[in-house]
Amino acid sequence: MTTHSNRRQWLSNISCTAALGAAGAVLAQTTTAAAETADQTTQEKLRYCLNTSTLRGHKLTLVEEIEIAAEAGYDGIEPWMGEINQHQKAGGSLNDLRKRIADAGLKVESAIGFARWIVDDPEARRQGLEAARRDMDMLRQIGGTRIAAPPTGATKQTGFDLFAAASRYADLCAVGEQMGVTPQLEVWGFSKTLSRLGETALVAIESGRADACILPDVYHIYKGGSDFNGFRLLNAAKIHVLHMNDYPADPPRETISDADRVYPGDGVAPLNDILQTLTANGFRGALSLELFNRTYWKRDARQVARTGLEKMRAAVHNALG
């Protein structure tokens, strides 16, 4: 027989269970909403940049490339130092170029230089550091604060002393500190030196520089033979720019070349895993579209720029949305 006291206890238990269930549902909804907000925040913090190699075959001036990047809706631009040199040689002002970039609502996220800072020959290396200094000076004048540092001059050299490379990268970083420009150690998949993510990370770590950072590239990491799971071991907050592209299944890795790069999402690269891993590890930098596809060079330059941005955004949404 159920007493009034037992009945009251039973009703109290039912009420508590219902309340806990409702609270759990609210907590689950809140947690889901927080996760969605976090994903959205991460996406919003990523920036989209146009590496001017993507339009190289269109034979445009740097000013024209800036206009196209702005019209397409990019946040930034990544010019090559040769283009900046050419602009100046043609009578263009670097201050004017800086103003054009700023007025277009763009940021110079990085620039591509080829100073021979890594080579064994001391005199050639000294000249390389001076070339890097000149590049950095020009870059600062147009508003840039980062420059690529690939292993120019050591691409055909096997058995390179990576600890010597680390010391030389430290010297380059010291020049960068003086100039206000950060050299980004770049992975070059076709090179015999710094072709792999692990090699590049070793050189950056052993440089002993607090400002050391690396510049990875989806295509180059594949070409060099590294596994993208290597990103899981990196503090991705030290990656300021990621060169975005994709690659087809054919030709194979051994014979694939820069010209085979395709828009993000049009190949077989594990972009979801790459973007999820990097953002989970702190990446909040710029995704810079770097392509050399001659088929794209036959299309309208504005269409190429717009399509590239759309496909980068779609790749980010698929990975983080």
N, C-alpha and C positions, 0 to 999 in steps of 0.2 A: 504494500500500500504506500502510495506517494504522499508524504507529509507536505504541509505548506512550506516548511523550511527547505525540504529537498527540491520542491518545485521552484522556489525562488532561486536556489543555487543553480538549478538546471537552466533557468531563463538567463541568469547572470552569465553562465558559461557560454550560452548561445550568443549573447550580446557581445561578449569579449572576442569570440571567434570571428563574428561578423566585422567587428571594428578592426581586428588585426588584418583580416582579409582585405578590407577597404584600404587600410594604411599601406598594406603590401602593394596593392594595385597602384596607389598614388605614388609610392616610392619607385616602383618599376617604371611608371610613366615619366616620373621626374628624372630617373637615371637615363632612360632612353632619350628624353629631351635634352639632357645635359650632354650626352654623347653626340647627338645630332648637332648641338650648338658647337661642341668642340671641333667636330669635323668641319663644320661650316667656317669656324674661325680659322682653322688651319688652311683651308682653301683660300680664304680671303687674304691671308698673309703671304701666300705665294705670289710671285710676280712673273709676268710674261715678257720675254725679251726676244728681239729679232737679231740673230747673228747675220751680218751682212753677206756672208758666204752663200746664204740661201738664194740671194738675188745676183750673185756674181756674174752669171752668164748673161744677164740683161744689160750689162755694161752701163750702169747708172753711176751718177756722181753720188758722193756721200750725202750731199744735201737732198737729192732726190730720194735716196733710201730712207732718210730721216722722215721726209714727208709721207712716204708710203707706210712706214711703221706707225706713225701717228694716226693716219687715216684708218688703218686696219684696227687700231685699238690696243696696241701693245703698250706696256708700261715702260719699257726700256729698249735700248739698242746696244749691240756689241759689235763695234766696228773693228776692222783690221788696221794695224798701224800704217800699213802701206797706203791705205785710203786717206788717212789723216795727213800723211806726208804729201800725197798727191794734191790734196785740197790746198795745202799751204804752197806747194810749188806752182800751182795754177793761179796764185795771187790771193787765195782766200785767207781770211783772218781766223785765227783760232778762237779769239774772243767772240767774233761773230758766230762761229760755229757753236760755241757754248750757248750763246743766246738763242740760236735757232732751236737747239735741242730742248732747252728749258721752255721756250715759248710753245713748243710742240707738246709739252706735257710729258716729256720722256726723261729718263735717267740713263746715264752711261753706266751700265751695270759692270762692264768689263771691256777689255780690248784684247786683240790677238797680236802678240809680238813674237819675235823669233831671235832674241838675243842669245848669243852663244856663251851663256854663263856657266855651263856644265863641263866644257871641254877640258882635256888634260893639259894642253899646252898653256903655260902660264901667261904668255903674252896675248894669245888669242882670247884667253879667259878675261884678261884685264880689259881688252877691247870690247869684249862682250858685255861686261859690266858697265862700261861707258855707254855702249849702245842702249843698254837697258835704262840707264839714267836719262838719256835723251828722250827715249820713248815715254818714260814716266813723266818727264817735264811737259811734253806735248799733251799727254793724256790728262794731266791735272788741269791744263789750260782749258780743256773742253768739259771739265767737270767729272772726269773719271777717277776712281780711287782703287781699281783692281785691274791687274793685267795677267794674262796667261803666261806661264813659265814652262813651256815644253822642253824636252831634252834635245834641242836643236844642236846639231854638230856631233851627237853621239848616237844617232839612230842606227848606224851600221856597226857599231862597236859592241862586241860580245864580251861577257865577263866583266862588265864595268864595276868598279869598286863603289858600292852603294853608300858606304860611309864617307868616302871622298865626295860623292854627290851631295850627301847631307851637309857636309861642311861648306860646299860651294853654294848650296841653296841658302844656307844661313847668311853667307856673304851677300847674296842677292836680296834677301829680306832686309839686311842692314841698309842697303842702298834704298830699298823701298821705304824703310822707316824715315830716312832723311828726306825723301821726296813726297811722302804722304800717299804712297801707292802700295798696295799689297800684292806681291807676286803669288799667283796660285799655281802650285805644282800640278802640271797637267799630265794625265795618262795618255800615252800615244800607242795604240794597239799594234800598229805596224812596225814600231821601232824595236830594236834589240835591247834598248835601255828604257826603263820606265814604261814597259808595255803592259805591265800587270798592276792591278790595284794594290796588291800586297807590297810590291817593290816601292810604289809611290808613297804608300803609307809609311813604310820604313824610313824612307828619306826624309819625309816631313817630320816624323817623330824624332829621329836622331839628329835633326838640325838643332834641336834644343830651343827653337824659337817659339815664343808664345803666340806670334802672329802666323805661324805656319798653317797652311791650309792646302787642300787639293781641289783640283778641277776635274771631275769625272765626266765621262761622255758615254752614253748608252752604247753607241756603236763601237767605240774604242775599247771598252771593257770586254765586249763580246769578241772583237777582233783579236785582242791580246790573249784571250783564253781564260780570263778570270771568271769565277762564278759570282753571280750577283748576290749570293748569300754573304759575301764578304762585307757588304754594306752593313750587316747586322753588328759588326765589330767596331764600327766607326761612330764617333760623335759627329753627327751630321750637321750640328750647329757650326762646325768648322768648314762646311761646304757652303760657299756663298753663291755659287752658280753651278747648275747642272746643264750640260749640253744635251738637249732633247732631240731625239730622232728615233728611228726604228730601222730594222733590217729584215730583209726577206729570208726565207729558208734556203733559197738558192739564188746566187752561187754559195757554196759552202764557205765556212769561216776562213779556210786556208787561202782562198782566192778572192773573197769579197773585197770590195774597195770602197773608198769614200763615195764614189759616184753611185753606188748601189743603195745608199741611205734613202729611206722613204719617210713620209709623214708619220708622226706618232700614231699608233693604232692601225697602220696599214701593213705592218710586218708581224714578226713572231716574237719580238722582245717581251719579256714578262713585266710590262710596264706597271701593272697593278701591284705586283710584289715590290718592285723598285720604289715606287712612290709611297706605298704604305710603310715600307721599312725606313726610308729616309725621313719621312715626316714624323714617324714614331720616335726616331732618334734625334729629332731636333731641327731638321731642315726647314727653314722658312725663307729660303733665298729666291733666286731668279731661275726660271726655266728658260733657257735660251735655245731657240730653234736653230740648229746648225745642220744644214743640208748642202750637198754638192750634186744634186740630181739633175742631170742634163735634160731630162724630159721636162722637168719643171721650168727650166730656163727657156723652153720654147713657148711657155704659156704667159699670159699677161702677168706682169710683176705684182700688180695689186691683188689679183686673184690668188697668186701663190702665197702672198703674205697673209691674206685673210684666211685662206684654207688652213695654213699652218697654225695660226692662232686658234681657230675653231677646233682643230684636232688636238692641240695641246690641252685646251680647256676640257674637251670631252674625255681625254685620258685621265685628267685629274679628277673629274666628276666620277668616272667609272671606278677609280681607285679609292676615293675618299668620300664620295657622295652617299 
